[in-house]
Amino acid sequence: MGAAAGVDAVTQVATRSEGLREWQKEAFDAWVSHGYRAIVEAVTGTGKTHVGLAATLDSVSRGRQVMVVVPSVDLLEQWYSAMVKALPSVRIGRRGNNHSDTFRYYDVLITTIQSAVRKGAPLPRTGALLVADEVHRYGAGSYAKVLMDRFDERLGLTATLERQDDGVDSYLMPYFENLVKGCDAARGRRDGILAPVRVMTVAVPFTAAEATKFADLDEKAKSLRNTLIFDHGCAAEPFGEFMKTVVDLSKDRHLPASRVASRYLSAFSKRRALLADCEGKLQALVAIAPGLAKSKRSIVFSETKESAAQGAEVLKAGGLAAHQYSSHLDRVGRTRILKQFRSGELTSLVAPRVLDEGIDVPAVDVGVIIASSSSKRQMIQRMGRILRLKPDGRPAAFVIMYVAGTNEDPNLGAHEAFLDELTNVAEQVVDVDLADAGAVLASWLDQSAPVLPELPVAPKPIEPIVIPQSKMVPTTVSAPRTRTVKEILLEAQYGTPDQLDGILRCLAAIDVREASVLIRRYGIDGAKPRTVSQVAAEMSLKRLIIDQLEKRGMKSLEREAPRVLTRVISG
């Protein structure tokens, strides 16, 4: 089937099943017109996945294989469920989360990025389609290895194509070539995809001690930043590139700038933590708790696991069914909490960045930001979580807390790009005194829902083009295979900081010399994995002894903590 025929088939199928919204059809057509190479940008909640499904269907119908890359296990399973439901006659496999399918038996392989960049990972035939979900994640380091020339067709999906370094210009745009503005918040409201919203900003105070400490940290951070820029040649902008340079400088202890960089990072981190965890924000949560009690579901966005725990306790004390949702929970615990949130057993989650992307949460009518992010992308993703259409048409509400006179203050330009996008679609924007915030929120939630534009037909699964029976292998769930300890450690170098911390806790249970060898051999200390010879030189031991310690360490881990290791790297 030729390219044109494939496009026509998808268009006919989509029209017949009414499976694609107008913006999705436009984005798909734009991707095709750009030679099957583009990044589609669409705010969270508007249905980016459907564009990926349509592209997958089109490419498979033209005899091409497809690799879908996702950044997390949760997204791996979400994509698999959506694809099996929408494309039942396409052979779909998974790699990651104890699945090890290959292109030998499948037309489409959905894989975590960690599995995709591992040495020896299965690759499709040359000319395949790469669908990169949350594509902003793949603009640097080892993850950029997935951007291979063997993929003739390339589709990236993201809520906002933004990074705080040069990854967009250096990696992503040269590879994907084109940017398609699929659906912003204004289009989502106009098309009836996103809910109406009201926005409230609330200034909270520092205590006297917090104000003094903040002023000291702020002055120190600004002074050290100027020193790094003017005396040590760090680029002032973009800020992400500045931070990357500073982090690198802090590691080179022999350089004069290293101490300055380390002091700056310390002041910056302490200043951010003080803003995120200040007493005034917890008191503000107490003040708005009566209003939150009237919401069906709410999410409070915090900065740290500690502030999430404190916030959840504050809301519980106010009579809400609240729970923290953070990376300290294992995957089973997170799944259980989300199930309780969907069922209504829990009505409020307090979460740091773990809920910013990739987690499928039900319709939420109130979002409270007690710790804002310097990333426009993260703030847009939070906005999308709250603006999803509600089943009964009720409006959403945003409560944004800030410490007046600091770098959080909207009146001083904080989060200008994010607030512009949010306020452009808001029906009401007010700055409210803390004492009145709870009453205003309660009144918003008590009001009847405004008249909404006529809702579009709900998206239905895209009916697949039927592949000839002779070429089909039924899509089945691969039997889970328990990974070996060595496989887990090989994947560890691509893990998150929390995963690395979990692995280090497991290593603490075995002999210290065995653990030291494994840490160096598999890059669990954040450095590149070292050869046996390199480890022998670092530890002043013979290669034979290093080899023996590595083998003994593997056996010790297999005996002491195999299940814990699997949960850590999968969660």
C-alpha positions in Angstrom: 0.0 0.0 0.0 1.5 3.4 -1.0 1.9 6.4 1.3 -1.1 8.2 -0.1 -3.3 5.1 0.2 -2.3 4.8 3.8 -3.3 8.3 4.6 -6.6 8.0 2.8 -7.4 4.8 4.7 -6.7 6.5 8.1 -8.8 9.5 7.1 -11.7 7.3 6.0 -11.5 5.2 9.2 -11.3 8.2 11.4 -14.3 9.8 9.7 -16.4 6.7 9.9 -15.7 6.0 13.6 -15.4 9.7 14.6 -12.3 8.6 16.5 -10.2 11.7 15.9 -10.9 15.3 17.0 -10.4 18.1 14.5 -7.1 19.2 15.9 -5.9 15.6 15.9 -6.8 15.2 12.2 -5.0 18.5 11.4 -1.9 17.4 13.4 -1.8 14.0 11.7 -2.1 15.6 8.2 0.6 18.1 9.1 2.9 15.3 10.2 2.3 13.6 6.8 2.8 16.8 4.8 6.1 17.3 6.6 7.4 14.0 5.3 6.4 12.0 8.3 8.8 13.9 10.6 7.5 16.3 13.3 7.0 16.9 17.0 3.3 17.5 17.9 2.8 19.8 20.8 -0.5 19.6 22.6 -1.5 20.5 26.2 -2.1 17.6 28.6 -5.6 16.3 28.5 -6.3 17.0 24.8 -5.4 13.5 23.4 -1.9 13.4 22.0 -1.9 9.6 22.2 -4.6 9.4 19.5 -2.2 11.1 17.0 0.3 8.5 17.9 -2.2 5.7 17.3 -3.2 7.1 13.9 0.5 7.4 12.9 1.1 3.8 14.1 -1.9 2.5 12.1 -0.8 4.4 9.0 2.8 3.1 9.1 1.9 -0.5 9.8 -0.6 -0.4 6.9 2.3 0.6 4.7 4.4 -2.4 5.9 6.6 -0.5 8.3 7.5 -1.5 11.9 6.9 0.9 14.7 8.8 1.5 18.0 7.0 3.6 20.6 9.3 4.9 23.3 8.0 6.1 26.7 9.8 7.4 29.8 8.1 5.2 32.5 6.5 1.8 33.2 3.2 3.5 33.9 3.1 5.0 30.4 4.3 1.7 28.9 1.2 0.0 30.2 -1.1 2.9 29.3 0.1 2.9 25.7 -0.2 -0.9 25.5 -3.8 -0.9 26.8 -4.8 1.9 24.5 -3.1 0.3 21.4 -4.5 -3.2 22.0 -8.0 -1.7 22.3 -7.8 0.6 19.3 -5.7 -1.6 17.0 -6.7 -5.2 17.8 -5.4 -6.7 14.5 -1.9 -5.2 14.9 0.8 -7.3 16.5 1.9 -5.3 19.6 4.7 -6.2 22.0 6.3 -4.6 25.1 9.8 -4.2 26.4 10.3 -3.2 30.0 8.4 -4.0 33.2 9.4 -7.7 32.9 8.5 -7.9 29.3 11.1 -8.8 26.7 9.3 -8.9 23.3 11.2 -8.3 20.1 10.4 -7.3 16.5 10.7 -10.9 15.4 7.0 -11.5 16.3 5.5 -8.0 16.5 4.8 -5.1 14.2 4.8 -2.6 17.0 7.1 -2.6 20.1 6.3 -0.3 23.0 9.4 0.2 25.2 10.7 2.2 28.1 13.5 4.5 27.2 15.7 2.7 29.7 15.2 -0.6 27.8 15.5 1.1 24.4 19.0 2.4 24.9 20.4 -0.7 26.5 23.2 -2.4 24.6 21.7 -5.2 22.5 18.1 -3.8 22.6 16.0 -5.1 19.6 15.7 -2.7 16.7 13.1 -2.6 13.9 13.9 -2.9 10.2 15.4 0.2 8.6 12.7 2.7 7.5 10.6 2.2 10.6 8.5 4.8 12.5 9.7 6.1 15.9 7.0 7.5 18.2 8.6 9.3 21.1 6.2 10.1 23.9 7.2 12.9 26.2 9.8 13.7 23.6 11.3 16.5 25.6 12.9 13.8 27.9 15.2 12.6 25.1 17.2 15.8 24.4 20.4 14.9 26.3 22.7 12.3 27.6 22.2 8.6 27.1 18.5 9.0 26.2 19.3 10.8 23.0 20.8 7.5 21.7 17.3 6.5 20.8 17.2 9.1 18.0 18.7 6.8 15.4 19.0 7.3 11.6 17.3 3.9 11.0 13.9 5.5 11.6 12.8 7.2 8.4 9.5 8.3 10.0 9.6 10.2 13.3 6.8 11.5 15.5 7.4 13.2 18.9 4.7 14.0 21.3 4.9 16.5 24.2 2.8 19.0 26.1 5.4 21.7 25.8 8.7 21.4 23.8 10.8 23.0 26.5 14.1 22.1 28.2 16.2 24.2 30.4 19.3 23.4 28.3 20.1 23.4 24.6 18.6 19.9 24.0 15.8 21.1 21.8 18.1 22.9 19.4 21.0 20.4 19.6 19.1 17.1 19.5 15.4 17.2 19.1 14.7 19.7 16.3 17.6 18.5 14.1 16.2 15.0 14.4 12.4 15.6 14.1 12.8 18.7 11.8 9.3 20.2 12.2 7.1 21.4 15.1 3.3 21.2 14.8 1.3 23.3 17.2 -1.4 20.8 17.8 -3.7 22.1 20.6 -3.0 24.8 23.2 -5.3 25.6 26.1 -7.2 28.2 24.1 -7.9 25.7 21.3 -8.9 23.1 23.8 -11.5 25.4 25.4 -12.7 26.6 22.0 -13.3 23.1 20.8 -14.9 22.0 24.1 -12.1 19.6 25.0 -11.0 21.3 28.2 -13.1 22.5 31.1 -13.7 26.1 32.0 -11.5 27.4 34.8 -11.2 30.0 37.5 -7.8 31.1 38.8 -7.0 32.4 42.3 -3.6 33.6 43.4 -2.9 33.8 47.1 0.0 35.6 48.8 1.3 33.8 51.9 3.7 35.3 54.5 7.1 34.2 55.7 7.7 34.0 59.4 10.3 36.6 60.6 12.9 33.9 60.8 12.1 32.5 57.4 12.2 36.1 55.9 15.7 36.7 57.3 17.0 33.3 56.2 15.5 33.8 52.7 17.1 37.2 52.3 20.5 35.8 53.3 20.2 32.9 50.9 18.8 35.1 48.1 21.7 37.6 48.4 24.2 34.8 48.5 22.8 33.0 45.5 22.7 36.2 43.4 26.2 37.2 44.4 27.6 33.7 43.6 25.8 33.6 40.3 27.3 36.9 39.2 30.8 35.6 40.2 30.2 32.4 38.1 29.1 34.4 35.1 31.6 37.3 35.2 34.6 35.7 36.8 34.4 32.1 35.6 32.7 32.4 32.2 29.4 30.6 32.9 26.7 31.5 30.3 23.9 33.4 32.0 21.2 32.0 29.6 19.5 29.7 29.1 19.2 29.0 32.9 19.3 25.3 32.4 22.6 25.5 30.5 24.0 27.7 33.3 22.9 25.1 35.9 24.5 22.3 33.9 27.8 24.2 33.7 27.7 24.9 37.4 27.0 21.3 38.3 29.9 20.2 36.1 32.2 22.8 37.7 31.2 21.6 41.2 32.5 18.1 40.4 36.0 19.3 39.4 37.5 19.8 42.8 40.9 20.9 41.5 39.4 24.0 39.7 39.2 27.3 41.5 35.6 27.7 40.5 34.5 24.4 42.0 34.1 25.8 45.5 32.1 28.8 44.2 29.8 26.4 42.2 29.2 24.2 45.2 28.3 27.2 47.4 25.9 28.5 44.7 24.2 25.1 44.4 23.8 24.9 48.1 22.3 28.4 48.4 20.0 27.8 45.4 18.7 24.5 46.8 18.2 25.8 50.3 16.3 28.9 48.9 14.0 26.7 46.8 13.3 24.4 49.7 12.5 27.3 52.0 10.0 28.6 49.6 8.5 25.2 49.0 8.2 24.2 52.7 7.6 27.5 54.5 5.1 27.5 57.4 2.8 30.0 55.6 1.9 27.5 52.9 0.9 24.9 55.3 -1.2 27.4 57.1 -2.7 28.4 53.8 -3.7 24.8 53.2 -5.5 24.8 56.6 -7.3 28.0 55.4 -8.6 26.5 52.1 -9.4 23.1 53.5 -13.1 23.9 53.9 -13.2 24.9 50.3 -11.3 21.8 49.2 -13.9 19.7 51.1 -16.5 20.7 48.5 -14.4 19.4 45.6 -14.9 15.9 44.2 -11.2 15.5 43.6 -8.2 17.8 44.2 -4.4 17.7 43.7 -2.0 19.7 45.7 1.4 20.1 43.9 4.3 20.3 46.3 8.1 20.3 45.8 9.4 17.6 48.0 8.3 14.3 49.5 8.6 15.9 53.0 6.2 18.7 52.1 3.8 16.3 50.4 3.7 14.3 53.7 3.1 17.4 55.7 0.5 18.7 53.4 -1.4 15.4 53.5 -1.4 15.5 57.3 -2.7 19.1 57.3 -5.6 18.1 55.0 -6.4 15.0 57.0 -6.6 17.1 60.1 -9.1 19.4 58.2 -11.4 16.4 57.6 -10.3 15.5 54.0 -9.6 12.0 52.8 -6.1 12.9 51.7 -2.9 11.0 51.0 0.6 11.9 49.8 1.6 10.4 46.4 5.3 10.4 46.0 8.3 8.3 44.9 8.7 6.9 48.4 5.9 4.5 47.6 6.5 1.3 45.7 4.5 0.7 42.5 1.9 -1.4 44.2 1.4 1.4 46.7 1.0 4.0 44.0 -1.4 1.9 42.1 -3.5 1.3 45.2 -3.7 5.1 46.0 -4.7 6.0 42.5 -7.4 3.3 42.6 -8.7 4.8 45.8 -8.6 8.3 44.2 -10.6 7.1 41.2 -13.2 5.4 43.4 -13.7 8.5 45.6 -12.3 6.8 48.7 -9.6 9.4 48.6 -10.5 13.0 47.5 -7.2 14.7 47.6 -3.6 13.8 46.6 -0.6 15.8 47.7 2.2 15.1 45.3 5.6 16.4 44.2 6.8 16.1 40.6 5.8 12.4 40.3 2.4 13.4 39.1 3.6 16.0 36.6 3.6 13.6 33.6 2.8 10.1 32.6 0.3 9.2 35.2 -3.3 8.7 34.2 -5.4 10.4 36.8 -9.2 10.9 36.8 -11.0 14.3 36.3 -9.8 16.7 39.0 -11.7 19.9 39.7 -9.2 21.8 42.0 -5.5 22.1 41.6 -3.4 23.8 44.4 0.1 24.8 43.7 2.1 25.3 46.9 5.4 24.9 45.2 5.7 26.3 41.7 8.2 25.0 39.1 10.7 27.1 37.1 9.8 24.9 34.2 6.9 26.2 32.0 6.5 22.6 30.7 5.9 21.2 34.2 3.4 24.0 35.0 1.5 23.4 31.7 1.3 19.7 32.5 -0.2 20.5 35.9 -2.7 22.8 34.2 -3.7 20.0 31.8 -4.4 17.6 34.7 -6.9 20.1 36.2 -8.5 21.2 32.9 -9.7 17.8 31.8 -13.4 17.8 31.1 -15.6 16.8 34.1 -18.4 14.3 33.5 -21.0 16.7 34.9 -19.6 19.8 33.1 -18.5 21.6 36.3 -15.6 24.1 36.0 -12.1 23.7 37.4 -10.3 25.9 39.8 -6.6 26.7 40.3 -5.2 28.1 43.5 -1.6 29.3 43.2 0.2 30.2 46.4 3.3 32.4 46.4 5.4 34.2 48.9 5.1 37.9 48.1 8.3 39.7 47.1 10.2 36.6 46.1 10.9 34.9 42.8 7.5 33.1 43.1 5.6 36.4 43.0 3.5 36.7 39.8 3.6 40.5 40.3 7.3 40.4 39.8 7.0 38.3 36.6 7.2 34.8 38.0 5.7 32.1 35.7 4.7 34.7 33.1 4.4 32.3 30.2 2.4 29.7 32.1 0.1 32.3 33.7 -0.5 34.0 30.4 -1.7 30.7 28.9 -3.8 29.9 31.9 -5.4 33.3 32.3 -6.1 33.6 28.6 -8.7 30.8 29.0 -9.8 31.5 32.5 -13.3 32.8 33.1 -12.1 34.6 36.3 -8.7 35.6 37.7 -8.5 37.0 41.2 -5.8 37.8 43.7 -7.3 36.9 47.1 -6.2 37.6 50.7 -5.3 34.4 52.5 -8.1 35.0 55.1 -10.7 34.9 52.3 -9.3 32.2 50.1 -11.3 29.3 51.6 -14.6 31.1 51.3 -13.9 32.2 47.7 -13.0 28.6 46.7 -16.1 27.2 48.5 -18.3 29.7 46.6 -16.8 28.7 43.3 -17.5 25.1 43.9 -21.0 25.8 45.2 -21.9 27.7 42.0 -23.7 25.8 39.3 -21.7 24.9 36.2 -21.7 27.5 33.5 -23.3 26.8 30.1 -20.7 25.0 28.1 -20.3 24.8 24.4 -21.8 21.8 22.8 -19.4 18.9 23.6 -17.8 17.1 20.7 -18.5 13.4 20.2 -16.4 11.5 22.7 -13.4 9.9 21.0 -13.9 6.3 20.1 -11.2 3.7 19.3 -9.7 4.1 15.8 -10.9 1.1 13.8 -7.9 -0.6 12.4 -7.1 -1.5 8.8 -7.3 -5.2 8.8 -3.9 -6.9 8.1 -4.2 -10.1 6.0 -4.6 -13.1 8.3 -1.5 -14.8 6.8 0.7 -12.0 8.2 -0.9 -11.9 11.6 0.2 -13.3 14.9 -2.4 -12.8 17.7 -1.5 -10.1 20.2 -0.9 -11.8 23.5 0.4 -10.8 26.8 4.0 -12.1 27.2 4.5 -14.2 30.2 6.4 -12.1 32.8 10.1 -13.1 33.0 12.0 -12.4 36.2 15.1 -10.4 35.3 18.5 -11.5 36.6 20.3 -9.3 39.1 22.9 -8.6 36.4 20.2 -7.4 33.9 18.8 -5.1 36.6 22.2 -3.6 37.4 23.0 -3.1 33.7 19.8 -1.0 33.5 20.5 0.9 36.7 22.8 3.4 35.0 19.7 4.8 33.2 17.6 4.9 36.3 16.2 7.8 38.2 17.9 9.1 41.4 15.3 7.4 43.5 15.9 4.1 41.7 19.7 4.4 42.2 19.1 5.2 45.9 16.9 2.0 46.2 19.7 -0.1 44.6 22.2 1.4 47.0 20.0 0.4 49.9 20.0 -3.2 48.6 23.8 -3.1 48.2 24.1 -2.1 51.9 22.8 -5.6 52.8 25.9 -7.3 51.3 29.7 -7.3 52.0 31.1 -3.8 51.7 33.9 -4.9 49.2 31.4 -6.7 47.0 29.1 -3.7 47.0 32.0 -1.4 46.2 32.9 -3.5 43.1 29.3 -3.6 41.9 28.8 0.1 42.3 31.9 0.9 40.2 31.3 -1.9 37.6 27.7 -0.8 36.8 27.9 2.9 37.3 25.5 3.0 40.3 27.5 5.9 41.7 26.4 8.1 38.8 29.7 7.7 36.9 30.2 5.6 33.8 30.5 1.9 34.4 34.2 0.9 34.7 36.0 -2.1 33.4 37.5 -4.8 35.7 40.9 -3.3 35.1 39.7 0.2 36.0 38.0 -1.0 39.2 41.2 -2.9 40.1 43.3 0.2 39.8 40.8 2.3 41.8 40.6 -0.2 44.7 44.3 -1.2 44.5 43.4 -4.9 44.0 44.3 -7.6 41.5 41.9 -8.1 38.5 41.3 -11.7 39.6 40.1 -10.5 43.1 37.8 -7.9 41.5 36.3 -10.6 39.3 35.7 -12.8 42.3 34.2 -10.0 44.3 31.8 -9.2 41.5 30.6 -12.8 41.2 30.2 -13.1 44.9 28.3 -9.8 45.1 25.9 -11.0 42.4 25.2 -14.2 44.3 24.8 -12.2 47.5 22.2 -9.9 45.9 20.4 -12.9 44.4 20.2 -14.3 47.9 19.4 -11.1 49.8 17.3 -8.8 47.7 16.2 -9.9 44.2 12.5 -9.0 44.5 13.3 -5.6 46.1 15.7 -4.8 43.3 13.1 -5.7 40.7 10.5 -3.4 42.3 13.0 -0.6 42.6 14.1 -0.5 39.0 10.5 -1.1 37.7 8.9 1.5 39.9 
